[in-house]
Amino acid sequence: MDNHKPPVGQALLAAAMLLPGLVHAETAPERGAISVKYLDYKEDQPGLDRIRVHAPSVAIMAPVAGEWSIAASVTMDDVSGASPRYHTAVSGASRMDDLRKAGDVTVTRYLPHGTVSVGAAFSTEHDYRSRVLSLQTTIDSDDKNTTWALGLGGSDDDINPVNLIVTNESRQTVSVLAGVTRVFTPVDIGQLTYTHSSGHGYYSDPYKLVDKRPRDRNQDTLLMQWNHRFVDADATGRFSYRYYRDSYGIRAHTLSAEWVQSLADGWTVTPSLRLYSQRAADFYFDPVYDVNLGAPFPPGYVFGGPAYTSADQRLSAFGAATAGIKIAKQLGKDWNVDLKLERYEQRGAWRVFGDGSPGLAPLRATSLQIGFTRLW
């Protein structure tokens, strides 16, 4: 569980519990599909080239007997680079080189007025292993204009960092989801989703100095999405707002927009913009250090004391913006190719609804993804 990575089990569980966009399939797919994608991700800050990720993936979906479908995917993340041990200190950066393997499978049964899906996922690397199970059902109204969704999921993570700060640690998380999707007009569709997660276990980052976090974490997420079809422009606008809060004291807002523009000869161009703002965790401390102990210890730090504390930049108060563009081309009726480029930047001064955390270097990231999809 290297210190640049998000909680793997939590990420897998969120993906397993997520509603499948605003378009709900009411009947089993008639054709199968296979997708191959490759992601190149690079993260940096002034004076430090941080993380580089190369991630090929394969996803496949197949209809079965006209009433079922099976979907599965496999991903390999080749991760290398450096990450600060506290705040954004270049001198405190630690090197890493890891290979993470992840996969998932979902089986869906299509009913006259809804679906039932069962999913499983896993992720494994040299110091971290996660297993996820999920169950989700959807129920359609008689006129097919409204769909309700309910979901339940759980993850079990094993944590064994190579520095032996802890051994045989674990973390368990249970999540519940409730959502509704509504077709309002022939060109408008909206979705509201609420997710609650409750976890217990080891949440501290063993690769960061002076990092001690509570062993319980509750998280709530409210997601609102709206799609509108602009018929005259042959385009679709996708808009969403996400509110997040947790028991660490973090409060976060995400506003995103995409414009899907159809062009001649099977081309599609999709520019996107995402804005994010976050309040710091209650136990995050700014880069002001104890006068006797010095960096990275906060003022009044007591070795082995019970106080929670963290110098992890991800728990600070900041704002961020992501700009992207996706270009896709339909090659005949069976093939599709797409290319997606995104640029992310994070700064404390960009936080809205309050002040950002001071004394941190900007964090930047660039991702490039290319994909091919084949229907059969």
N, C-alpha and C positions, 0 to 999 in steps of 0.2 A: 504494500500500500504506500507507494512513494508519495512524497508530500505535494506533488503537483496534481495529483489525481483526485477527482470527486469521490465520495463514498460509492463504491461500485455497486453494491447491492441496492442501495437507494436509487441509483440511476436506472438499474435494470427493472426495479419494481415500478418506478414511475413510467417507464416505457411500456411495461406489461399492462398497467392500469389505464393508460391513456386512451380516450375515445378515438376512433379512427377518423379524425377530421370531421368536417361538417357534412360529408356525403356518406350516408348510411346505406349499405348494401342490403336490400330487403330479400333478395334471392341469391342462391348460390351462384358463383361465377361460372360462366359457360366455358371459359378458356383459362389455361394456366399461364404463368409468367415466371421468367427467371431474370434476375437483375444482377449485374456485376458492377461494383463501384470501387473507386480508389480515392482515398482522401490523403492529402498532404497538408499538414498543419504545422505552423511555426509561430512560436511565442517569444517575445523579447521585451526588454526594458532598456533604458539608456545604460550603456556600459556592460550589458549582459545579454548574450543569446541564450534564452532560457530553454524552452522545450521544443523538440521536433518529433512529430508523429507521422508515421507512414501506416495507413490502415486500409488494406484491401478487404472487401466483404462480398459475400454472395447471398442472395435471398431468392427463395423459390416459393411459389404458391400453386397449388393444384386443386381443382375441383374433384370431388369424389361422389359418385353415385347420384349426382344431381341435387343432393340435400346437404352435402358436407363440403368443407374445404380444409386443407392443411397448408399452413404457412411456416416456413423455417428460414433462419438466417445464421450465418457464421461470419465472425469478424476477427481479424488479428491486428493488434496495435503494436507496432514496433516503436517504442518510446526511448528517446535519448535526450541528453542535455543536462541542464543545471537548474536548480531552484533554490532561492534564498532560504536559509534556516530560520531567519526571523525578519519581519518586515520586508524591505526590498534591498537589504544590504548585499552588495555584490561580493564583498569579502567573505560573507557567510554562506555562499552558494555551495551546494553539494551536488556531485555528479551522479547521474543515474543512467542505466541502460537496462531495459526490461522488455519482455514480450508478453502481452496480455492476449488471451484467447477467450472469446465469448460466443455464445450461441443461444438460440431460443427456438421454440416450436409452439404453434398455436393450432388447436383443432376447433373448428366452428361448425355447429349444427344449425341449419336454417329452418325455421318454423314458419307456419302461416302468418304469425303476427310477431315475429322477433327472432332473436338468435341466442344461442348459448355458446360461450367460448371458454376453453380450458387451455392455459398456457404454462410453460415451464421455461426457465432461462438459467444460464450459468455463466460465470466468469472466473478465470483462474490465471494467476501469475505467480511469481516466485515467492511472494510473501502474503498473498491475499487470495481467498476463495469465497465465492458467493453463489448461493442457490436461491431461486425464486419460483414460487408457484402463484398462479392467479386464476380467478374465476370471474367471468363477466357475462351479464345477460342484458339484452335489449328487448323492449316491448313496444310495438307500434300501435298507434291508434287505428280505429276502423278506417279512417280516411287516408291513412299513411302519411299524414302531414306532421305528426308529432311522434317522436321516439324518446322513451325514457330508458336510462341505462343505470345499472347497479353493478358494482364490482367489489371484489375482495381479493387481497393479495398479501403475501408474506415472504420475507427474505431471511436467510440465515447466513451470516458471514463469519469466516475464520480469519484471524489476523495474527501473523507471525513475522514481524519486521526483522530484517537481517541484522540490525544493530542490537537485537536482544533486549531492547528497553522493556518489552513485555513478551511473553510467550503464551501461546494457546489462548489468546483472547478471542472474544466473539462479540457479535452484535446481532440482535433480532429486531425485525420491524414488521408491523402489521399496518396495512392501509385499507381504507374503505373509500369508495367513489360513488357519487350520485350525479347524474347529469340528465339534461333534456335538450333535444334538438327539435327545432320547429321550422317548418316551411311556412313563411308568412305570406309571400306572394310568389308568382312564377319566377321572380328574379331576386328574391331575398330569402336567406336562410340563416338562422341564428342558433347558437349553442351556449348553454350555461353548464359548467362542470365544477363540482366541489370535491376536493380530496382531502382526507385527514390521515396522517400517518403518526404512529406512536412507536418509538423505538427505545431499546434498552441495551446497554453494553458499552463497548469501548469506542469512544468518539474522538479521543485525543489523536493528534498527529505525531507518531513516534519519531519522525524525521525532522521535526521542528524543535528548536530550543525553547524552553519555558512555555510549554503547551500542555495545559491541563483543562479538560472540558468535562461538563456534567455527563453522567452515564445514562441519562434519560434525555430524550428529545422528542417533543411533539411538534408537528408541522401541519399547517393548514394552507390550502391553495384554492383560490377562486379564479376561474378562467371564463372569460366572456369572449365569444367569437361571432363575427358577422361577415357573411359573404354577400356581395351584391353584383349582379350581372348587368353590365352596361352594354345593352344590345347593339345600339348604333355604333359603338366603338369596337365591338367584338372583343370585349375585355371583361375581366372579373377583378373586383377589388376585394381583398381579404384583410380584415381588421380584427385586432384582438387586444384585450387588456387582461393582465394577470396580476392578482394581489397575493402576496405570500407573507406569512408570519410564522415564527416558531418560538419555542420556549427559551431559546438563547437570547431573545430580544431583537432579533433581526426582523425588519419590516421592509418589504421590497415591492416595487411597482415595475411592471414591464408593459410597454406600449409598442405594438408592432403593426406594420402595414405592408402589404404586397400588392403589386399591380400586374396581373397576368394578361399580357397583350398577345393576341393571336395575330400572326402575320401570314403572308402568302407562302405557298409551297410547303406547308407543314411546319413552319417556324413558330416558336413561342419565346417571348422575352419577358422575364419577370424580375424587375427591380424590387428591392425590399429595404426597409429601414426598421431597426428595433432600438428602442430607448429603454434604459434600465437605471433605477435608482434604489439604493439600499442604505438602511440604517445599520450601524455597527452592532455587533453582539455586545451584550452587557459586560462581558469579561475581556473584550479586546482592549489593549492599551496602546496608546500612541508611542512613537519612538522617542520617548524621554526616559532616560535610564537612571538607575540608582547611583547616587553620588559616590558611594563606596565600592559597589560591585561593578558598576559600568554596564556596557551592553553585553547581553540583551536583556538584562534583568530590570523589571519595572521598579519604580521607587517603593522602598519598604518591602522588597521581596524577601520571603522567608523560605529557605530550603526545606522541602518536605512539608510545607504548610498546606492547610486545607483549601486555600483560596483558589478559585478558578481563574485562569489567565491564558491569554494567547496573543502572539504577535503575528498571526497569520493574516496576510493581506486580504484574503478572501472573506474574512470576518470583519473587515473595516467598513467605514461609511464611504461610499463612492457612487459615482454615476458612470454609465458606460453607453456607448453607441456602437451599433453594428450596421454597416451598409453592405448590401450585397446585390448581385445580379446573377440570374440563371438564364441560360440560353439552351433551348431544347429544339430538336429536329425530329419530326416523324418521318421515318424511312419506310415507305410503303405501309401496309396495314399491320405488319408484325414487329417492326423494329422501331426503337426510339433511342436516341442518344442525347445526353444532356451534360452541360458544363456549368458549374456553380462556383463563384468567387465571392468571398466575404472578407471584410476588414473590420476588426474590433479594436476599440481603444477604451481604456478605463482610467479615470482620474478622480481623485478625491474632490476636486473643485467642481466637478460636474454633477454632484449630488443635488437633487431638488428636495423640497420640504425639509431643509435643514442644512447644516454645515457638514462637509466631508472631512474625513480623517486627514490630518496634516502630515507632512514629512515623508510621503511615499512617492516613489518614482512611478511615472505612468506605465501601464501595462498594455502592450499591443499584441495583436495576433492576426495572422492571415491564414485563411484556409482555402484550398482549391480542391474541388471534387469533380470527378468525371465518372459518368455512369452509362451503361448500356442495358436496355431491357428488350427481351424477346418474348413475344406471346406465341402460344401454340394451341 
